[in-house]
């Protein structure tokens, strides 16, 4: 029964994440915090494995369906997010060592996530009403990716919602296009995070007993999400993203007050 719950968490999170571009980590993180069976560091690794599995499948399907990607700017963002992911992981470890309190660390993460998701929801709902940019500079794209990578890795969320907002307001993409490109960035950022862990402390120091079930959920979620995304209109993707943000905020608010 326990394995089924974690499989479903991975499946539902990544299906929704593949469609809307949020990736799934931003859902997995607060849900696993609520379930309370794993420490904060293990949750981050479980989330990274699940979301990375989804991104591989989702990107593969997108390439097969001949979805065009804005190569130069998006790859620069992705490279920045890789470096940011390494920095963010180190900052997270320092943060844990200083606090030396898993419960307090989770509450601080939940507060930051709640505030960030509130800002993301406001900006997303104002698409077309707030004037954005269409930056062509690869230097700015790299810097944006670096900041996104640090935040995503520190919070253990994959960074999907933040990616979407930056792609919309900095690179000038619409909601559906930013969702696809967000998955592309997540592939690099989460992949680099897992490689960094492998080369440093390894995976044996984490409690990953349900990782196989979550990866299977992520793989299936990648298939389902990419199929649904191809059939959905831009407005439907926007509605799904909005509802997800509201739900994530509720999860995080519960984790703050519990």
C-alpha positions in Angstrom: 0.0 0.0 0.0 2.8 2.4 0.9 4.5 1.7 -2.4 1.3 2.4 -4.3 0.9 5.8 -2.6 4.4 6.9 -3.7 3.9 5.6 -7.2 0.6 7.6 -7.5 2.4 10.7 -6.1 5.0 10.4 -8.8 2.5 9.6 -11.5 0.0 12.4 -10.8 2.7 15.0 -10.1 4.7 14.4 -13.2 1.6 14.0 -15.5 0.4 17.4 -14.4 4.0 18.7 -14.5 4.7 17.5 -18.0 1.6 19.3 -19.3 2.0 22.6 -17.5 5.8 22.8 -17.3 6.0 22.8 -13.5 7.9 19.5 -13.7 6.3 17.8 -10.7 9.0 18.5 -8.0 7.1 21.4 -6.7 4.1 19.1 -6.0 6.2 16.1 -4.8 8.1 18.2 -2.2 5.2 19.5 -0.1 3.2 16.2 -0.5 6.2 14.1 0.8 6.6 16.7 3.6 2.9 16.1 4.5 3.3 12.3 4.5 6.2 12.7 6.9 8.0 9.4 6.2 11.3 10.8 4.9 13.9 13.4 6.0 14.2 16.7 4.0 17.4 15.6 2.2 16.0 12.3 1.0 12.8 14.0 -0.2 14.9 16.2 -2.4 16.7 13.2 -4.0 13.4 11.3 -4.5 11.9 14.3 -6.2 15.0 14.8 -8.4 14.9 11.1 -9.6 11.2 11.3 -10.3 11.2 14.5 -12.2 14.3 13.6 -14.2 12.7 10.4 -15.3 9.6 12.3 -16.5 11.7 14.9 -18.3 13.5 12.2 -20.3 10.3 10.7 -21.5 8.5 14.0 -22.1 11.4 15.4 -24.1 11.7 12.2 -26.1 8.0 12.4 -27.0 8.3 16.1 -27.9 11.3 15.5 -30.2 9.4 12.6 -31.8 6.4 14.9 -32.4 8.8 17.5 -34.0 8.2 20.2 -31.3 10.6 23.0 -32.1 12.7 24.4 -29.3 14.4 27.8 -29.0 17.8 26.2 -29.0 20.4 29.0 -28.2 18.6 30.8 -25.4 17.1 27.8 -23.8 20.4 25.8 -23.8 22.1 28.8 -22.3 19.4 28.9 -19.6 19.9 25.2 -19.0 23.7 25.5 -18.7 23.2 28.3 -16.1 20.7 26.1 -14.2 23.2 23.2 -14.1 25.8 25.5 -12.4 23.1 26.9 -10.2 22.0 23.4 -9.2 25.4 22.6 -7.9 25.6 25.9 -6.0 22.1 25.4 -4.6 22.8 21.9 -3.4 25.9 23.1 -1.5 24.0 26.0 0.0 21.3 23.6 1.1 23.8 21.4 2.8 25.3 24.4 4.7 21.7 25.5 5.6 21.0 22.0 7.1 24.3 21.9 9.0 23.7 25.4 10.5 20.1 24.6 11.6 20.6 21.0 12.6 16.8 20.7 12.8 15.0 18.8 10.1 11.5 20.1 11.2 12.5 23.7 11.3 14.3 23.4 7.9 11.1 21.9 6.3 9.0 24.8 7.7 11.4 27.4 6.4 11.4 25.8 2.9 7.5 25.6 3.1 7.3 29.4 3.9 9.7 30.3 1.0 7.8 28.0 -1.4 4.4 29.5 -0.3 5.7 33.0 -1.0 7.4 32.1 -4.3 4.3 30.3 -5.6 2.1 33.2 -4.6 4.3 35.5 -6.7 4.4 33.0 -9.6 0.6 32.7 -9.6 0.1 36.5 -9.7 2.6 36.9 -12.5 1.1 34.0 -14.5 -2.4 35.3 -14.2 -1.2 38.7 -15.5 0.1 37.3 -18.8 -0.5 39.9 -21.5 -1.3 42.6 -18.9 2.3 43.1 -17.6 4.8 44.0 -20.3 7.6 41.5 -20.4 10.8 41.3 -22.4 12.2 39.2 -25.2 15.9 39.0 -24.2 18.3 37.8 -26.8 21.4 38.2 -24.8 22.9 34.8 -23.9 24.7 36.3 -20.9 21.3 37.4 -19.3 19.9 33.9 -20.2 22.8 32.3 -18.4 22.4 34.5 -15.3 18.6 33.8 -15.2 19.3 30.0 -15.4 22.0 30.3 -12.7 19.5 32.0 -10.3 16.7 29.5 -11.2 19.1 26.5 -10.6 20.2 27.8 -7.2 16.6 28.3 -6.0 15.3 25.1 -7.4 18.1 23.0 -6.0 18.0 24.7 -2.6 14.2 24.1 -2.3 14.3 20.6 -3.9 11.5 21.4 -6.3 12.9 21.1 -9.8 12.1 24.7 -10.5 9.3 24.3 -13.1 7.0 27.2 -12.1 9.9 29.6 -11.8 11.2 28.4 -15.2 7.8 29.1 -16.8 7.6 32.6 -15.4 11.1 33.5 -16.6 10.5 32.0 -20.0 7.3 34.0 -20.3 8.5 37.4 -19.1 12.2 37.3 -20.0 12.2 35.2 -23.2 8.8 36.3 -24.4 7.2 32.8 -24.8 3.5 32.0 -24.4 2.2 29.6 -21.7 2.3 26.4 -23.8 5.7 27.1 -25.3 7.2 28.0 -22.0 5.8 24.7 -20.5 7.8 22.6 -23.1 10.9 24.6 -22.7 10.7 24.4 -18.9 10.8 20.6 -19.1 14.0 21.0 -21.2 15.6 23.0 -18.5 14.5 20.6 -15.8 16.2 17.7 -17.6 19.6 19.5 -17.3 19.2 20.9 -13.8 17.9 17.7 -12.2 20.4 15.5 -14.2 23.3 17.6 -13.0 22.0 17.5 -9.4 21.9 13.6 -9.5 25.4 13.4 -11.0 26.8 15.8 -8.4 25.3 13.6 -5.6 26.7 10.4 -7.2 30.2 11.9 -7.5 30.2 13.3 -3.9 28.4 11.5 -1.1 26.6 8.9 -3.2 23.0 7.7 -2.9 23.5 5.3 0.0 23.3 8.1 2.6 19.7 8.8 1.6 16.6 6.8 2.3 15.5 5.9 -1.2 13.4 2.7 -0.5 10.5 4.0 -2.7 12.6 5.5 -5.5 11.8 2.7 -8.0 8.1 3.2 -7.6 8.4 7.0 -7.9 10.6 6.7 -11.0 8.0 4.3 -12.6 5.3 6.9 -11.8 7.5 9.6 -13.4 8.1 7.6 -16.6 4.4 6.9 -17.0 3.6 10.5 -16.1 6.0 11.7 -18.8 4.1 9.6 -21.4 0.7 10.7 -20.3 1.6 14.3 -19.8 3.2 14.7 -23.2 0.2 13.1 -24.9 -2.3 15.3 -23.1 -0.2 18.4 -23.8 -0.2 17.8 -27.5 -4.0 17.8 -27.5 -4.6 20.7 -25.1 -5.1 24.3 -26.1 -3.0 27.1 -24.6 -5.9 28.3 -22.4 -6.4 24.8 -21.0 -2.7 24.6 -20.1 -3.0 28.0 -18.4 -6.0 26.8 -16.3 -4.2 23.6 -15.2 -1.1 25.6 -14.2 -3.3 28.0 -12.2 -5.1 25.3 -10.3 -1.9 23.5 -9.6 -0.3 26.6 -8.1 -3.4 27.1 -5.8 -3.2 23.5 -4.7 0.6 23.7 -4.0 0.1 26.8 -2.0 -2.5 24.9 0.2 0.0 22.0 0.7 2.7 24.4 1.8 0.4 26.4 4.0 -0.6 23.1 5.8 3.1 22.2 6.2 3.8 25.6 7.8 1.0 25.4 10.4 1.1 21.7 11.2 
